[in-house]
Amino acid sequence: MARPRLFGRLRAAVLGVVHVGALPGTPRSSLPLAQIIDQACQEAEAYKDAGVDGLIVENMHDRPYTLCPGPEVTATMTAVGAAVRRLCPHLALGVQVLCAANQQATAVALAAGLDFIRVEGFVFSHVADEGIINACAGDLLRYRKLVGAENIQIFADIKKKHSAHALTADISVAETASAAELFLADGVVLTGTATGLPADPGELREVQRAVKIPVLIGSGVTLENVKNYLDANALIIASSYSFVPLQTSISNVTNCQVPSSTQGVIMMESFLPELTDKGCFDPLDASSHLENHCCFLSAYVDLQ
């Protein structure tokens, strides 16, 4: 019997991204492990208190990324993931290890008790700023089988952002999604062309027609455009790893007055009422998952 898919029956579930501080051995590393874990847990707790449906732990600050992150990255991400799991025992939790370290992410998820991984380069090849990324589905699923991690679900980016897709210019995003489904992905992630840029709503409709697995939106969701994505199974939103309080005022964000060192801010106030006021959906519509869960995310600069 196939396991139930995360988010498969939901509309617009909200997944927050915990941007872990630069890990040991990476160029920007400056914090001891205990502090890295503590700050990741603080961010996770803020998301949890806001009412998100799930979290993704990601090593965003390990720039510049490498195609072969060392064992210290896997070990540290496991420690962070396990701490977040203890803090959030009832949330859907996932992990992404940059860049395209998908087997390492599987190992982290298995050891830390997480539910899913976000994967780069699942099907087809592309040229990223880290280099050429080749398809990994065959090797990844065999590795997942080998280590007994088949309960860990795979959400695969398609036509990944920050990448050139000239090699597959004759293959549409819907065809890419179909290939990911054929190669047993549990869901696909649709993004804009770069961090913070919104996905094309037309592409969302194309992908949804092409596949039966969950479709997640992975970049650029704002209060102004969220109505374009309410039919997606999940929305991935992100705050930055910074020392600016998460409660920074909405006016500071909208007026671009957030300090220049800040790479993103997530706000924790009444996302649902604002959407209702904007006429995005009928608050009495029981089919809308946003109406049924307590999600308080009023504005954010999306960095995922």
Secondary structure, 3 states (H helix, E strand, C coil): CCCCCCCCCCCCEEEEEEECCCCCCCCCCCCCHHHHHHHHHHHHHHHHHHCCCEEEEECCCCCCCCCCCCHHHHHHHHHHHHHHHHHCCCCEEEEECCCCCHHHHHHHHHHHCCCEEEECCCCCCEEECCEEECCCHHHHHHHHHHCCCCCCEEEEECCCCCEECHHHCCCCHHHHHHHHHHCCCCEEEECCCCCCCCCCHHHHHHHHHHCCCCEEECCCCCCCCHHHHCCCCEEEEECCCCCCCCCCCHHHHHCCCCCCCCCCCECCCCHHHHHHHCCCCCCCCCCCHHHHCCCCCCCECCCC
